[in-house]
């Protein structure tokens, strides 16, 4: 069966595409490559030995999205596309509301038009705001504290309303905690544009010599070492969570939310030490004041996902750091090589057997 993955060239999307292909799904990717690189999909095809069909398109382009559904017999959608930088969202809230919320509405309108009502949505633990009550379960009070998180929360509410209005929809809302790590091959991983917004790629870039030092925001939290505690989950475990959620939406109706996390919290300094152990490198750091809106402690209660999806994270902090370092060491400048796979009109290209349809064709 064919699954459309929006944002499939991104960090989480590329890993999810691997797991879908390995399970025998036909994968169609929609991505505008604004914060991703088509080379990631070339490597996905190389890892799996299977082909993807890729559209260079934007969800805000309803005509193009409609064409994609018209050209393919899509049965389910995994929706990961969206702007994701918290800091940028504070500076450019209207851009985030327009892109993330309007794009999702257009996607759902076209899905409804073509009778595709199975959806796995990439939400975020940011919908919980700055709660200090841990572990956080799905019944916790919701209250995002930045525009990025609010887009996720608004979309969740939109999808609940869609499901209420038409009970033939089946929707899983996946609330990610902190994905890190990389595919064990070291062939794909996290490749942020510019200065990383998240801890692990920043640590990795310091270790590989791309950046001078890490800045730790706050060492006066009520934690064991004073630094913030988060729930870090291996990106492959997260990708496998999407497969389990997909199986769920294909066999049930309605809408439900699931935490995808390990249920364990690690401090910033614990992560630094674990990465130093995995890499054999020293990660120098400096301490700055807390950032507004950062919670001291945040980790998941993942029991619901275990019970209803049959999923749980299996990879520990050491494996997360080892895989992250293997990716960074092998690719110090990320997807530095511009992909050679770009071709028009669904013609097969390269020996990786990837197809790319250009939105301008």
N, C-alpha and C positions, 0 to 999 in steps of 0.2 A: 504494500500500500504506500501511497505517496504522502509525505509529510512536508509541509512548508515550514522552514525555519527562518523567521525574520531576524536580521542581525546575525546570521549564521557564520560570518567571517570573524566575529569578535572572539574575545578570550573564552567566554563560556560557550558561545555558539559553536566555535570550531571543535571544541572537545565534545559537545553534544552531538555534532554531526558524525564524529568518529563512532560513537556508541550506537547511533541509529543505523549507520551503514553496517556495522558489525552484526547487528540484529536482523539485517535483511530488509530494512525499510528503504524505499526510494526517497532520496532527499532532494528537495528543491530549496535553494537559498535565495532570499531577497535581502540585499544589503546595498546601501549607498556608499559604503567605504569611507564615510566621513571620519570615523575613528577606528578603522580597521584596515587590513591590507589583504588583497586577493591572494597573496602568496600563502596565507594561512590555509586557504582551501586547496591550493595546489598540494600542500603538504598533507592535508587530510586525505586526499585521494592517493597520495603516495604511500601513506601509512596503511590504508585499508585495501588498496588495490581495486577500489570501486569508484564509479563515476558519480559526480554530482551535476545537477543542472542549476546554473547560477544566473540570477538576474541582477544587473546593476540598476537598481531602482530605489525610489524613495516612497515610503508609505503615504506621504502627503500628495503624491501623484496618483489620484484615484483612477484615472484612465489606465495607467500602467499596471496598477494592482489588479484591476479588472481583467486586463489582458492576460496576466499571469494565471488567474483562476480559469479563464476561458481556455487557455492552452494546455492546462494540466488537470488531471483528475485528482484533485487534492481532497484528502479525507480528514486531515487534522492539521492544526497549526500549533507550533511552538513559537511563542512571541517573545523575542528577546530584544528586538530593535528599540533603541532609545538613547537619548543623551543621558550621561550618567555621572558627571563630575559635580559633586556637591558644592564646591566653592564657586564654580562657574554658574551654577543654578542660582546662587544668591545674587550674583551680579547681573544675570540675564534671565530673570524668571519668566518673562513672556516667551522667550525662545524655547524654554523647557516646556511650558504649558502647551504651546503650539505644536511642537514636535512630538512630545510623548503622548499627550492626551488626544489631540486632533488626529494624529497618526493612528492611534488605536481605534478611534471611532470609525475612521475610513476603513480600516482593516475589518472591523466587525460588520460594517454595512455590506462590504463585498462578500464576506463569508456568508452572511445571511442571504444575500442574493443568489449565491450558488449552493445553498443548502449545506454548507460546511459548518457544523456547530460543535465541533470538538476542539477545545482550546486549552493549552497550557501556557499560563502567563508568568513571565519573569517579574515578580514583585521584589520586595526587599524588607529586611529587618528594620529599615529606617521608618517604616510605618508605625513602629512602636514608640518613636520619639526617644526621650531621655529617661525612660523608666529605670529605676535602680532595683526593682524587684526582680530577682533572678531565681531559678531559670525562667525565661519568658515563654509562656505558652500562647496558643492561638487566641485565647479568650482575653488576653491582656488588653487594657485600654489603648486605643489607637490615637496617635497624635503626632504626626510628623513635624519636625522643627525646621525644615529647609524646603525650598521649592522642589528639589529633586524628589525628596521623600513624599511631598504632597502630591506630585504627579502620580506616584505609585498608589497612594491611598485613594485618590480620586478615581483612577482607573479601576481599582478593586471595586469601588462602589458602583461605577458604571456597569461593570461586568455582573455584579449581583443583580442590578436592575434589569439587565438584558435577560439573565436567566429567569428572573421572576416573571417577566413579561412573556417568555416563551420557554416552557419547561422541557423542550426537546434539546436545549443547549446542555453541554457538559463541560465544566470549566474547573481547572485546578489553578489556584493562586499559590505560587511558590515563593515563600519569604526566605530569601537567602540571607545567611549571615556573612561571613568574610571568606570568600573563595581565594585560595592561594595554590601554589604548586603548579605543576605542568604535566603534560603527558610523559610517561616514563621513557619514551624514546628520546626525549630532549629535542624533538623536532618541531613541536608547537608549544606556545606558552603565552604569558601575558606580555604584551608589547604596547605600553601606553604611549600616547602622543605627548611630547614635551615632558614637563616635570611630573612624576607620578603623584597621583592623589592618594594612593593606598600604601600601606606599610611595606608589604613584602617586595613589590617591585622596586621600591626606594632602597630597601636594604640590599637587594640584589645588585642594583646599579652602583651602590657604594662599594660592595665587595668586588665587583669586576673592574673598578677603577673609573667608572663613568662619572661618578659624583664624589665630592670630597668627604661628606659626612652626612649622617642621618640627623634630623631634628626630631626630638621627642617632645611632644606637646603635653607638658604637665607631669610632675613627679611627686605631687602632693595629694593624689587620690587615696581614698581609704582602701588600699589594696596592699598586698604583702610587700611590694617594693615601691609603691607609690605611683607606678605607671598604670595606664588604662588597661583593662582586661577585656578581651574579645574572644568570640567563638570562631576559630579559623577552621575552614573545611577544605579538603582537597578538591580541586576542580573536577577531577575524574569522578569522585564520589558525587559531586553536584550534578555532573552530566548524567550519571546513572539514575539519579533522582528524577530527572526529566523523563527518562524511559519508563520508570515506574508510574509517574504521574500520567504519562500518555496511556499506558495500559489501563489506568483507572478511568480516565475520561472516555475511553473507547468502550468501557463495559458498564458505565453508570450514567445517570443524569443528575443535573443540579450543579451547584457551585460550592467549593470548599477551599479553605486555606490550610497550608501545611508549612511548618518550619523546616528548613533544610539546614541543619547544623550538627555539630558533634555532641552538644550538651556539655562541653568542657570549655573552660575559659583559660586563656594564657595572656600574661601581661606583655607589654611591648618589650621589656628587657628580657623576658623569657624567650621571646621570639628571636631577639638579637643573638642571644647565647646559643640557641638551637641552630640558627643559621651559621654562626661562626664554627660550630662543631661540624656541620655538614660540609661546609666549604673549605675549612682550614684557613679562612681569611679573618682578619680583624675588621670589625665594623665600627669605626669611630663615630661618636655621636655627641650632640650637644643638647641641652635641655632648654626649652622655651616655656612660656606660660601656657596655660590651658587654652584650647580653642573654644569659643562660644558654642554651646550646644552639644559638646562631647559628654557622653555618660562615662562614669568611672568604670562600671562593670556592665557587660552585656553578653549574655550567652543564652542559648536556646534550650527549651525543652522539646526534643525531637520525637517524643513518644507517639504522637498522633501519626506522623509519617511512617513510623515503624509498624503501627497497628493497621493503618488503613491502606498504605501503599506497599507495605512489605519491604521498606527501604531503611537502611541505616548506614551512616558513614563508617568506613572500615580502616581508613588510612590515618595514621597518627602524625604527630608534629614532626618527628624525625624524617619520615618519608616525604611529607610536604616540603620540608626544607631541602632535602636531597634532590627532589625532582625540580624544584624551583631553581636550584643552583646549576643543575645539569643543563637546563634550558638556557639560563643566562650565560653560563660559561661557553656553551656552544654557539650562542647567538648574542654576542656582547652588544650589538646594535640592533637587536630585534630582527624583524623581517626587512633587513637592509636591502636585499636584492628585490627590485621591482619584478613582480611576477611576469613570466613570459606566457601565461596561459590566456591572455586576453584575446578573444576572437569573437566574431559576430555571427549572428544567425544560427546559433546552436551547432556550429561545426566542432567536431572533436579536435582537441589541441593537446600537444605534449603527450608523453607516455603516461602521464598521471590520469588521463581520460577525464578531464574536467570540461564542462561546457559552460560558457559564459554568454549571456544575452545582454547586449548593451542597451540601455534605456534610450539611446539616441538612434539606434538602428531602425 
